[in-house]
């Protein structure tokens, strides 16, 4: 039988996870649509204990998340320098709510993409307060060199 390690409920782990999340601009939002799991990329910012996401409204993902439990994760797998062999991954679960960011938050998100799948990008925003989070580190992971195929 498979056993799951107990979750460390240490607030310092949650704080460290949010700190690391703030170091990378994009992550992956996991939700359920039509009773099937679904993952999409999103821009995020961290504000205190809350995570704010920007998604393209034309897909309907933000509206599908509103009021529902979602998972969000990010990592530093692709943003490392040569010789940096420590990888981290952060995941958290919480209830997502649609919201309208204030001017200062919009500025922190940065420029909005021009298009999503060749249609004009329409920003929608979600606010999530993580209920529990996990943080994992891997050591000795070399930076991947991009190889081109013929």
ROGUKE-386556 format. One record per residue (C-alpha): x, y, z; residue number from 0; residue in one letter. Coordinates in pm, whole numbers, plus 50000, padded with zeros to 5 digits. Layout:
BEGIN
{{X,Y,Z},NUM,A}
...
***
This chain:
BEGIN
{{50000,50000,50000},0,X}
{{50122,50347,49912},1,X}
{{50171,50583,50203},2,X}
{{50167,50960,50180},3,X}
{{50414,51150,50397},4,X}
{{50245,51369,50657},5,X}
{{50210,51733,50561},6,X}
{{50426,51974,50752},7,X}
{{50186,52241,50877},8,X}
{{50469,52470,50975},9,X}
{{50380,52833,50888},10,X}
{{50744,52892,50798},11,X}
{{50702,52640,50512},12,X}
{{50398,52832,50385},13,X}
{{50587,53161,50413},14,X}
{{50889,53020,50228},15,X}
{{50664,52874,49956},16,X}
{{50503,53215,49896},17,X}
{{50846,53380,49897},18,X}
{{50971,53143,49627},19,X}
{{50649,53181,49429},20,X}
{{50713,53555,49420},21,X}
{{51045,53493,49242},22,X}
{{50889,53356,48922},23,X}
{{50618,53528,48719},24,X}
{{50424,53232,48578},25,X}
{{50285,52905,48704},26,X}
{{50020,52644,48635},27,X}
{{49660,52655,48752},28,X}
{{49488,52318,48798},29,X}
{{49112,52296,48804},30,X}
{{48828,52066,48718},31,X}
{{48618,52140,48410},32,X}
{{48327,51914,48322},33,X}
{{48451,51667,48585},34,X}
{{48791,51638,48415},35,X}
{{49125,51770,48540},36,X}
{{49264,52065,48348},37,X}
{{49588,52267,48370},38,X}
{{49658,52613,48223},39,X}
{{49936,52866,48256},40,X}
{{49880,53193,48445},41,X}
{{50067,53508,48546},42,X}
{{50078,53556,48922},43,X}
{{50179,53804,49188},44,X}
{{50200,53748,49562},45,X}
{{50049,53999,49803},46,X}
{{50088,53904,50169},47,X}
{{49927,53560,50206},48,X}
{{49727,53596,49886},49,X}
{{49814,53496,49531},50,X}
{{49660,53690,49245},51,X}
{{49637,53536,48899},52,X}
{{49584,53688,48555},53,X}
{{49428,53464,48290},54,X}
{{49276,53514,47946},55,X}
{{48903,53564,47997},56,X}
{{48812,53436,47652},57,X}
{{48873,53076,47754},58,X}
{{48632,53087,48052},59,X}
{{48881,52934,48294},60,X}
{{48865,53211,48555},61,X}
{{48485,53198,48564},62,X}
{{48503,52817,48597},63,X}
{{48733,52859,48898},64,X}
{{48528,53124,49080},65,X}
{{48419,52984,49417},66,X}
{{48590,52650,49360},67,X}
{{48895,52483,49508},68,X}
{{49194,52497,49273},69,X}
{{49560,52406,49285},70,X}
{{49842,52631,49167},71,X}
{{50208,52554,49125},72,X}
{{50530,52708,49001},73,X}
{{50899,52621,48995},74,X}
{{51241,52740,48888},75,X}
{{51306,52456,48644},76,X}
{{51357,52684,48344},77,X}
{{51482,53003,48506},78,X}
{{51818,52884,48639},79,X}
{{52168,52991,48545},80,X}
{{52442,52751,48439},81,X}
{{52583,52584,48751},82,X}
{{52269,52642,48960},83,X}
{{52165,52286,49042},84,X}
{{51905,52343,49317},85,X}
{{51546,52316,49195},86,X}
{{51237,52409,49392},87,X}
{{50869,52344,49331},88,X}
{{50579,52508,49511},89,X}
{{50218,52389,49506},90,X}
{{49919,52514,49700},91,X}
{{49545,52460,49721},92,X}
{{49281,52721,49796},93,X}
{{48945,52862,49692},94,X}
{{48960,53094,49391},95,X}
{{48753,53412,49366},96,X}
{{48715,53649,49073},97,X}
{{48829,54001,49164},98,X}
{{48921,54335,49011},99,X}
{{49278,54439,49093},100,X}
{{49361,54792,49199},101,X}
{{49594,55012,48993},102,X}
{{49902,54920,49199},103,X}
{{49831,54548,49154},104,X}
{{49781,54592,48778},105,X}
{{50119,54763,48764},106,X}
{{50281,54469,48942},107,X}
{{50131,54226,48689},108,X}
{{50309,54415,48413},109,X}
{{50204,54441,48052},110,X}
{{49908,54234,47940},111,X}
{{49977,53990,47655},112,X}
{{49851,54108,47315},113,X}
{{49681,53784,47218},114,X}
{{49591,53433,47331},115,X}
{{49557,53178,47050},116,X}
{{49548,53463,46797},117,X}
{{49260,53650,46962},118,X}
{{49295,53970,47168},119,X}
{{49386,53897,47531},120,X}
{{49104,53982,47775},121,X}
{{49238,53978,48129},122,X}
{{49043,53817,48411},123,X}
{{49178,53792,48763},124,X}
{{49154,53537,49042},125,X}
{{49244,53579,49408},126,X}
{{49349,53274,49609},127,X}
{{49452,53247,49972},128,X}
{{49644,52919,50004},129,X}
{{49490,52680,50256},130,X}
{{49789,52449,50249},131,X}
{{50105,52441,50048},132,X}
{{50393,52210,49973},133,X}
{{50751,52298,49894},134,X}
{{51006,52056,49756},135,X}
{{51374,52092,49667},136,X}
{{51589,51878,49440},137,X}
{{51967,51911,49449},138,X}
{{52205,51815,49170},139,X}
{{51974,51897,48879},140,X}
{{52184,52036,48594},141,X}
{{52048,52313,48376},142,X}
{{51900,52157,48066},143,X}
{{52067,52255,47743},144,X}
{{51817,52308,47465},145,X}
{{51882,52065,47183},146,X}
{{51754,52122,46835},147,X}
{{51627,51828,46633},148,X}
{{51682,51790,46262},149,X}
***
